């Protein structure tokens, strides 16, 4: 059995999984799962399926993931702290190693279809050469049903390569149970979408209000999908918690595209108003939340005075040009074609670590469906419905 090494930071991109699938699924039960705590987790692991040749798996998540306990303990101000709380609670494994924060590039936009459906398109970009990812269909009692996707190499890039969850060797305990806290974006049964995108060159946001618990990107995504029905409600989750990009010494920051079934969309971004980056001491004082009314975003800041920081401008310009040309009315097929147009390869954008599209997804927030293409294979479309 492969040794567990958990170097983590979990954050960015999108897609979905549901019972109604038009691709052949293969059950994945040969791998061990020796570190689970209860029969409910064992039943959940038995739902694991290989969706796309080891690049994408799905699980119907039904076990208690102890969110209330995590938040009552103060939440988490770094991804390492989050998994340090999650993994020992959900499994019999101790978290022994945590890595530095991860960066990733992405593109995302929100439009309407000719029939009036609200659509969100999204690419997740990261310089993984071989990766396996998890579509998490959350049906746990007491929260909104949702789907989201986790990039498992952020748990361990050497272990969770393509095909690892069906290799007969890799233990499934941690990747399955922890996947609920590693989602980079998703959609719930109210038609709420939230996804995270990387920002670089400024250091990371911090907030230290002692009356609030702490959140990191994947934790706020989980909270929003579990309980929110609108952009406004999701924004309140940010307002009522301290946001940390990833601890007090993060090299990167993040912003979020949020959209709902009414067609409203916005970007939540953290910055230091009145200051011009780069900052000498990013963690010296608290950052401020900024709400920007927009329907497309990549990997540079949108806040006043900070727009020169970050990357993905050519991708942004292509999104902007297309949305303007189409008057923001596009079919799902046109949305996926646009994601193809702005996908990145290993050598894109100077071979940056945020290059190389891992998956592209189009969410229909009205019909609660999704279409995903994995590993830049735009001829193979996986269809799901919530």
Protein Blocks (a to p, Z undefined) as FASTA:
>chain_A
ZZdddddddeeddddddfbdcbdcdddfkbccfkbfbfklmmmmmmpccfbgolaccddd
fbdehlmmmmmnnpaabfklmmmmmmmmmmccdcfbdcddddddddddddddfkopacdd
dddddfdfbdcddddddfbehiacddddddfklmomklmgghklmnomaccklmmmmmmm
mcfbdcdfkopacdddddehkapaddddfkbccddfklmmmmmmmmpcbfklmmmmmmmp
ccdfbljkbfbdcddddddfkopacddddddehiacddfblmlpccdddddddfbdcfbc
fbehilmgcehklmmmmmmmmmmmnnopacfklmmmmmmmmpccfkgghipakgoifbdc
dddfklopacddeehiakbccdddZZ
